[in-house]
Amino acid sequence: MKVFRNFYKTAVTFCALTACCMYPHTGQADPGFSFGNAASGNQACLDCHADAHKINKKSLISTGAFNHTTHAEFGCKTCHDAVSANHPRDGKVARTTTCTNCHGDISAEYTTSKHSLEVSNCSACHNPHKVLKPNEISALAMTATCMNCHSLNKIKATHAQWLPQTDLHLGAITCVTCHTTAKNYIVSVYIARRNVKSDASSPIIADYSYLSKKAGSRDVQFLVDRNHDNYISIEELKGFNKNKENGDLYLKAILTPTKTSHAFQVSNKSWNCTFCHAGGPTATQVTKLILPKHDGTFTGLDVETGTSITSLNAIPNFYMMGSSRNNLVNKVGALVLAGGIIMPVGHGFIRFLTRRNRRKE
C-alpha cells in the first residue's frame, strides 16, 4: 500500500510538471525564462528574430548590423523588458522603454524642429537595430535618410528658384549642413566613382567591395595613404589624382557638420551665401578622408591642414570660393583701398582749407 501511495504521488507530480511545460505561463516570465538577459546575451531573441523562416520581414533583424550597435551591448531586454512567457503568441509589443529614456537631450532638441509636428517617432528615420554612430556613416547616407520623405527632384526644383548651380551645391553639402543648428563643419573627402551614371547632385561613393578589388592584397587605405601612417598629406591626395590606375575614381569632397543636430529647420545661414563663401580658410581648413570598411561602416583619417588652399590641385572637384582667402592679403587690400580713398579726399580737404590763400594770389 505504501509503495502504491509513493507511486501515486510520483505520477501526480510528473503530470503537474508536464502540464506546466505544455501550457506556458500567462504572467511575467520566471527568472529562468530569459530573453536577452546578461546570462544569455541576445541570442535567445536572435534565435527567432534573425531567422527569416521564423519571423516576418518587419521583425527580422540583421545580426551583423545589430551586433555592431551600442544597443546590442545593452541587451535586448533593456528596451524590450515586458516580454512574457507567452511571447510572441500574446500579440503584445514587448517594449516599455522609449528612445527618450536614454536620448532625452536629443528629444528636447528635436521638439524645436518642424519635423516633430509631423513625425514624432524616432524609428521613422532611425532603425534601432541598425543605428550607427555619426562618424560611422557617410554624408550621402545622412542625405539618403532625408530622401525617404523628400523627393530629390522636388528638392532641386525648390532650391533652383534661388540657389545658383543647384546640382553642384546639393552634391557638395548634406541636408543637415544647412537645415540644422550645427555650427562647426569639416570637409569630408570620399573616393567616388566616375564610371557610373550620376549627376553632380548625386555622386556615387565607391563601396568597400569595389575599392578592395582596386587595392588587391593591400588594405583599401593604401589607395591614398601610401605610407600607411593613418595621416593623409596633401602630396598623397595629389598622388592619388595622378595615379593612372585611379582613372575611374576621383576625390569627392562634401561639407558636413562636425556634430549632427536634430533641430531641423531652415536657419538664416541657409539663405546667406557669405556664411560659406566669405568665411575665409577656417571654414574648410579641417579635412578628413572618409573610407568604407568591410562591415558597411566608415572611418575617418585626418588630412594635412591647409588642404583648402591647394584644393584645385589636391581635390580638383571641390573648390569653395572664399575658402582660400588670406587674412594678411585682406588687410593689405584694405590698406590699399583706404589709401586710394584718403589721397583724393585729403587732397580736396587741404585745398578747401587753403582756398583763401589761393584767392589772394
C-alpha positions as a printed Julia matrix, in Angstrom:
361×3 Matrix{Float64}:
  0.0     0.0     0.0
  2.82    2.38    0.88
  4.5     1.6    -2.42
  1.26    2.41   -4.22
  0.93    5.79   -2.45
  4.52    6.69   -3.38
  3.84    5.71   -6.95
  0.66    7.8    -6.93
  2.49   10.91   -5.63
  5.2    10.47   -8.21
  2.67   10.16  -11.01
  0.77   13.28   -9.89
  3.99   15.29   -9.64
  5.04   14.15  -13.1
  1.67   15.12  -14.59
  1.82   18.56  -12.94
  5.28   19.23  -14.31
  4.22   18.06  -17.75
  1.25   20.42  -17.66
  3.49   23.32  -16.75
  5.68   22.59  -19.74
  2.79   22.14  -22.15
  0.87   25.25  -21.12
  3.0    28.4   -20.77
  2.53   30.96  -18.04
  0.3    33.94  -18.69
  2.19   36.34  -16.44
  5.76   37.58  -16.48
  8.47   35.08  -17.23
 10.15   33.18  -14.44
 13.76   34.13  -13.6
 15.0    31.13  -15.58
 12.9    32.04  -18.63
 15.19   34.57  -20.3
 15.03   36.79  -23.36
 18.28   38.68  -23.82
 19.41   38.96  -20.23
 23.03   39.27  -19.12
 23.48   35.5   -18.89
 22.29   34.56  -22.37
 23.13   37.8   -24.14
 20.82   38.47  -27.08
 20.94   35.0   -28.58
 17.61   33.87  -27.13
 15.93   36.66  -29.07
 18.04   36.36  -32.22
 17.35   32.64  -32.49
 13.99   33.72  -33.9
 14.38   37.36  -34.91
 17.43   36.69  -37.09
 15.78   33.76  -38.91
 13.66   34.72  -41.92
 11.88   31.35  -41.69
 10.65   32.02  -38.16
  9.81   35.72  -38.21
  8.09   38.2   -40.51
 10.1    40.69  -42.53
  9.1    43.63  -40.32
 10.56   41.97  -37.21
 13.62   40.47  -38.91
 16.96   41.67  -37.52
 20.33   41.54  -39.24
 22.74   40.18  -36.66
 25.75   41.78  -38.35
 24.19   45.25  -38.23
 22.67   44.84  -34.77
 25.73   43.39  -33.05
 27.71   46.45  -34.11
 25.36   48.86  -32.35
 25.61   50.19  -28.8
 22.08   48.89  -28.29
 23.37   45.33  -28.66
 25.8    45.92  -25.8
 22.91   46.89  -23.55
 20.98   43.76  -24.48
 17.53   43.25  -25.95
 15.81   43.22  -22.58
 16.97   46.75  -21.76
 14.34   48.08  -24.15
 12.12   45.02  -24.53
 11.6    44.46  -20.82
  7.97   43.35  -20.93
  8.44   40.03  -22.7
  6.15   37.36  -21.25
  6.38   33.61  -21.37
  3.62   33.73  -23.99
  5.71   35.81  -26.39
  5.0    36.09  -29.26
  1.59   34.39  -29.02
  0.26   37.09  -26.68
  0.47   39.6   -29.56
  1.85   42.33  -27.28
  4.6    44.76  -28.19
  7.2    43.81  -25.62
  8.63   47.26  -25.04
  8.14   49.85  -22.32
 11.44   51.7   -22.74
 11.45   54.5   -25.32
 14.23   56.43  -27.06
 13.7    59.42  -24.77
 14.65   57.35  -21.73
 18.26   57.45  -22.91
 18.29   60.23  -25.52
 16.4    62.94  -23.67
 18.72   65.74  -24.82
 18.25   64.81  -28.48
 14.5    64.52  -27.96
 14.37   68.02  -26.46
 16.38   69.34  -29.4
 14.09   67.6   -31.88
 10.96   69.15  -30.37
 12.19   72.54  -31.63
 12.06   71.17  -35.16
  9.14   71.48  -37.54
  9.6    67.78  -38.22
  8.45   66.88  -34.71
  4.95   68.14  -35.55
  4.65   65.67  -38.41
  6.97   62.81  -37.4
  7.15   62.07  -33.69
  8.5    58.53  -33.89
 12.3    58.25  -33.88
 12.14   54.93  -35.74
 10.7    56.74  -38.75
 14.27   57.8   -39.53
 16.38   55.53  -37.28
 16.19   51.77  -37.14
 17.25   50.98  -33.54
 18.6    47.61  -34.66
 20.89   49.17  -37.3
 21.74   52.57  -35.86
 25.38   53.65  -36.19
 27.5    56.34  -34.61
 27.59   59.63  -36.58
 31.24   59.13  -37.56
 30.48   55.67  -38.93
 28.06   56.74  -41.65
 28.74   58.62  -44.86
 27.49   62.1   -45.67
 25.42   60.68  -48.51
 23.79   58.22  -46.09
 22.67   61.18  -43.97
 21.1    62.79  -47.02
 19.59   59.48  -48.13
 17.66   59.39  -44.85
 16.08   62.71  -45.77
 15.27   61.38  -49.25
 12.98   58.78  -47.7
 10.43   61.57  -47.38
 11.77   64.4   -49.55
 11.97   63.78  -53.3
 15.31   64.75  -54.87
 13.55   66.21  -57.9
 11.36   68.38  -55.67
 14.4    69.49  -53.66
 16.17   70.51  -56.87
 13.13   72.41  -58.12
 12.57   74.4   -54.91
 16.26   75.2   -54.41
 16.77   76.19  -58.05
 14.36   79.11  -57.5
 17.06   80.95  -55.53
 20.23   78.83  -55.39
 22.63   79.12  -58.37
 24.48   75.98  -59.51
 21.9    73.92  -57.62
 23.25   70.5   -58.6
 26.8    71.41  -57.57
 25.64   72.75  -54.21
 23.47   69.71  -53.42
 26.35   67.41  -54.26
 28.85   69.34  -52.11
 26.82   69.63  -48.89
 24.44   67.48  -46.86
 20.9    68.46  -45.96
 21.89   68.86  -42.31
 24.68   71.27  -43.28
 22.1    74.0   -43.93
 18.94   72.72  -42.29
 20.1    72.25  -38.7
 21.6    74.42  -35.98
 25.05   72.85  -36.46
 27.84   75.44  -36.13
 31.16   73.82  -37.0
 31.96   71.96  -40.2
 34.62   69.83  -41.84
 35.36   68.84  -45.41
 34.71   65.09  -45.7
 36.58   63.6   -48.65
 35.32   60.37  -50.23
 36.55   58.2   -53.08
 33.84   58.38  -55.73
 33.33   56.54  -59.0
 33.45   58.11  -62.45
 32.34   55.1   -64.47
 28.73   55.04  -63.26
 25.8    57.15  -64.31
 25.24   60.0   -61.87
 24.9    63.78  -61.79
 26.57   66.48  -59.73
 23.86   66.34  -57.07
 24.09   62.57  -56.57
 27.7    61.34  -56.67
 28.34   57.62  -56.32
 30.7    56.81  -53.44
 32.84   53.73  -54.08
 31.96   50.95  -51.63
 34.38   48.64  -49.85
 33.92   45.79  -52.33
 34.88   47.97  -55.3
 37.87   49.57  -53.58
 39.16   46.29  -52.19
 39.4    44.92  -55.74
 41.38   48.02  -56.7
 43.68   47.58  -53.7
 44.24   43.87  -54.37
 46.08   42.21  -51.5
 46.58   45.54  -49.77
 44.25   47.43  -47.48
 41.79   49.92  -49.01
 43.52   52.68  -47.05
 46.67   52.12  -49.14
 44.97   53.61  -52.21
 45.54   57.06  -50.7
 47.63   56.59  -47.54
 50.69   55.14  -49.3
 52.91   55.07  -46.21
 50.05   53.77  -44.04
 50.69   56.24  -41.21
 46.96   56.95  -40.71
 47.53   60.55  -41.84
 46.84   61.95  -45.29
 49.22   64.57  -46.67
 48.38   66.96  -49.49
 51.01   65.22  -51.59
 49.22   61.89  -51.06
 45.99   63.43  -52.3
 47.77   64.77  -55.37
 49.42   61.38  -55.86
 46.03   59.69  -55.89
 44.86   62.05  -58.63
 47.96   61.5   -60.75
 47.87   57.7   -60.48
 46.63   56.37  -63.84
 45.23   53.28  -62.12
 42.7    55.55  -60.43
 41.26   56.87  -63.68
 37.82   55.52  -62.76
 37.92   57.21  -59.36
 38.08   60.77  -58.05
 38.1    62.53  -54.68
 34.69   63.9   -53.79
 34.52   66.48  -51.0
 31.33   67.24  -49.06
 30.9    69.9   -46.38
 29.45   68.2   -43.28
 28.79   69.26  -39.66
 31.34   68.12  -37.08
 28.41   67.34  -34.78
 24.99   66.4   -36.08
 21.95   68.26  -34.83
 18.3    67.22  -34.61
 16.98   70.78  -34.63
 15.84   70.56  -38.26
 14.84   73.96  -39.54
 15.57   76.49  -42.25
 18.18   78.6   -40.49
 19.36   82.05  -41.53
 22.62   80.63  -42.85
 20.66   78.7   -45.48
 19.96   81.95  -47.32
 23.27   83.63  -46.55
 25.89   82.92  -49.22
 28.59   84.66  -47.19
 28.22   82.06  -44.42
 30.35   79.71  -46.51
 31.81   81.86  -49.23
 33.16   84.73  -47.11
 34.27   82.8   -44.06
 37.88   82.56  -45.14
 40.01   79.42  -44.94
 38.84   78.5   -41.43
 35.53   77.28  -42.88
 37.23   74.46  -44.8
 40.53   74.02  -43.01
 39.64   70.8   -41.16
 39.52   67.92  -43.62
 39.11   64.16  -43.2
 39.4    61.32  -45.69
 36.42   59.01  -45.16
 36.94   55.38  -46.18
 34.46   52.47  -46.22
 35.04   49.4   -44.05
 34.16   45.78  -44.72
 31.23   45.88  -42.27
 29.49   48.72  -44.11
 30.6    51.48  -41.75
 33.07   54.29  -42.47
 36.22   55.51  -40.77
 37.96   58.9   -40.99
 41.64   59.81  -41.36
 42.99   63.29  -40.65
 44.17   65.27  -43.68
 47.03   67.76  -43.58
 45.96   71.26  -42.56
 45.81   73.66  -45.47
 44.12   71.4   -47.96
 41.54   74.04  -48.88
 44.24   76.46  -50.04
 45.58   73.94  -52.55
 42.22   72.35  -53.27
 42.44   72.97  -57.01
 45.34   70.54  -57.11
 44.56   68.23  -54.2
 40.77   67.95  -54.59
 40.06   69.25  -58.12
 36.33   68.51  -57.9
 35.87   70.73  -54.85
 36.55   74.42  -54.57
 34.66   76.84  -52.37
 35.04   80.43  -53.45
 36.3    82.41  -50.49
 37.84   79.42  -48.73
 41.34   80.35  -49.93
 41.17   83.92  -48.66
 44.24   85.06  -46.77
 43.7    87.39  -43.81
 47.04   89.17  -44.38
 46.16   89.85  -48.02
 42.75   91.08  -46.87
 44.41   93.63  -44.57
 46.85   94.76  -47.26
 43.96   95.14  -49.68
 42.02   97.16  -47.14
 45.03   99.48  -46.67
 45.33   99.94  -50.43
 41.65  100.83  -50.7
 41.87  103.15  -47.71
 44.91  104.83  -49.24
 43.13  105.24  -52.53
 40.28  107.0   -50.75
 42.39  109.07  -48.34
 44.62  110.59  -51.02
 41.93  112.37  -53.09
 39.78  113.16  -50.05
 42.79  114.5   -48.13
 43.93  116.49  -51.13
 40.49  118.05  -51.54
 40.27  118.83  -47.84
 43.64  120.63  -47.86
 42.64  122.63  -50.91
 39.44  123.62  -49.09
 41.4   124.86  -46.07
 43.8   126.86  -48.26
 41.17  128.32  -50.61
 41.59  131.9   -49.2
 45.32  131.89  -49.87
 44.68  130.99  -53.48
 42.18  133.84  -53.86
 44.73  136.36  -52.62
 47.14  135.17  -55.24
